[in-house]
Amino acid sequence: MPYRVIGIPGAVAAAVRTTRRSPFAGHPAHVEVATGHGPCRLCLRTFRIGLDRRILFTYDPFDGVEPFPLPGPVFIHDSPCEPYPADGGFPADLSSHRLTLNAYGAGRNLRAQVRADAGGAESAIEELLARPGVDYIHVRDTAAGCYDFRIERTAMPRPS
């Protein structure tokens, strides 16, 4: 696999579940029954609308990676779930979604952006990672605009 998939850190999800507060500025988290598909930013599985309880909180996907924050809303399952395996390839639950892939270079410089229709994300990832100056990709939901997960080359060091 030429890339790995990185959801939010498990420690962040555990802290939010325990404190019901966001790791970004301590904003309160909100718990509700799922009214949309999600995904959970830890396990990267879609929510079962009307069944799964989910937590909404503010998250900064650049924390520990870049000096300038860009926080936004994300969801996780209210109950513990397993983190998506980094070497699991593109998450199957998201292959039917319309996604926006933002390719970044150092300093949070946006190098390229591709909007992928259902089934088109993997080829877009390959194309973006082949570009010079692209260090990582943020995958976002095209309709809602929110952050879903990060894509890194397998040779890139993982943030702690």
C-alpha positions in Angstrom: 0.0 0.0 0.0 1.7 3.3 -1.0 -0.3 5.3 1.6 -1.8 4.9 5.0 -5.1 6.1 6.4 -5.0 8.1 9.6 -8.1 8.7 11.6 -8.1 10.8 14.8 -5.9 9.5 17.6 -7.5 6.9 19.9 -6.4 9.0 22.9 -8.4 12.0 21.6 -11.6 9.8 21.2 -11.2 8.3 24.6 -10.7 11.8 26.2 -13.8 13.2 24.4 -15.9 10.2 25.5 -14.7 10.6 29.1 -14.8 14.4 29.5 -17.5 15.3 26.9 -15.3 18.2 25.9 -13.3 19.0 22.8 -9.6 18.8 22.8 -9.6 22.1 21.0 -10.2 24.9 23.5 -12.3 22.7 25.8 -15.6 23.4 24.0 -18.4 21.2 25.2 -19.2 18.1 23.1 -22.7 17.2 22.0 -24.2 13.6 22.1 -27.1 12.6 19.8 -28.6 9.8 17.9 -27.1 9.8 14.4 -29.1 11.8 11.9 -26.4 11.5 9.2 -24.0 9.0 7.8 -20.8 10.4 9.4 -18.3 8.7 9.4 -16.9 8.2 12.9 -13.4 9.8 12.7 -11.8 7.0 14.7 -13.1 3.8 13.1 -14.1 5.5 9.8 -17.3 3.5 9.6 -20.6 5.3 8.7 -23.2 5.7 11.4 -26.5 3.8 11.3 -29.0 6.7 11.1 -31.5 6.6 14.0 -29.5 3.8 15.8 -26.0 4.8 16.6 -25.2 7.5 19.3 -22.5 9.8 18.2 -20.5 12.7 19.8 -20.0 16.0 18.0 -17.0 18.0 19.0 -14.5 20.5 17.6 -11.2 19.0 16.3 -8.1 20.5 14.8 -6.6 18.0 12.2 -3.4 20.1 12.0 -2.7 19.8 15.8 0.8 18.5 16.2 1.5 18.7 12.4 1.3 22.4 11.5 1.6 25.5 13.7 -1.7 27.1 12.6 -5.0 25.6 13.7 -8.0 25.0 11.5 -10.6 23.5 13.8 -14.0 22.2 12.7 -16.8 19.8 13.7 -16.3 16.0 13.7 -18.2 13.0 15.0 -17.1 9.8 16.8 -19.2 6.9 18.1 -20.4 7.4 21.7 -19.4 3.8 22.5 -15.8 2.7 22.1 -14.8 1.4 18.6 -11.6 0.2 17.1 -9.4 2.7 15.2 -9.3 2.2 11.5 -6.0 0.3 10.6 -3.5 2.6 8.9 -2.7 -0.2 6.4 -6.3 -1.0 5.7 -6.5 0.9 2.4 -9.2 3.3 1.5 -12.2 2.9 3.9 -14.9 0.8 2.2 -17.7 2.7 4.0 -16.6 5.9 2.3 -16.0 4.6 -1.2 -19.6 5.6 -2.2 -19.2 9.2 -0.8 -18.4 12.4 -2.7 -15.1 13.5 -1.2 -12.8 16.5 -1.4 -9.1 15.8 -1.2 -6.9 18.6 -0.1 -3.2 18.0 -0.8 -0.9 19.9 1.5 2.8 20.7 1.6 4.9 21.8 4.6 3.5 24.9 6.3 -0.1 23.9 5.6 0.3 25.1 2.0 -2.5 23.8 -0.1 -0.9 22.4 -3.2 -4.0 20.9 -4.9 -7.6 20.1 -4.4 -9.6 17.3 -6.1 -13.3 16.6 -5.8 -13.9 12.9 -6.2 -17.3 11.4 -7.0 -18.3 8.1 -5.6 -15.6 5.5 -6.3 -13.1 8.1 -7.5 -11.1 8.8 -4.4 -8.4 6.1 -4.8 -7.2 7.3 -8.2 -7.3 10.9 -6.9 -5.1 9.9 -4.0 -2.6 8.3 -6.3 -2.5 11.4 -8.5 -2.1 13.8 -5.6 0.7 11.8 -3.9 2.6 11.7 -7.2 2.8 15.5 -7.3 5.9 17.2 -6.1 5.5 19.2 -2.8 2.6 17.2 -1.6 3.3 15.8 1.9 -0.2 14.7 3.0 -3.9 14.8 2.1 -6.9 15.7 4.2 -10.0 13.9 3.0 -13.2 15.9 3.6 -16.9 15.3 2.9 -17.8 17.4 -0.1 -21.4 18.1 0.9 -20.8 19.0 4.5 -17.2 20.3 4.1 -16.0 18.6 7.4 -12.7 16.7 7.9 -12.9 12.9 7.7 -9.3 11.6 7.8 -5.7 12.0 6.7 -3.7 10.2 4.0 0.1 9.9 4.3 2.7 8.2 2.2 3.8 5.0 4.0 7.3 6.4 4.3 6.2 9.5 6.1 6.8 9.7 9.9 3.7 9.5 11.9 2.8 12.5 14.2 2.7 11.6 17.9 
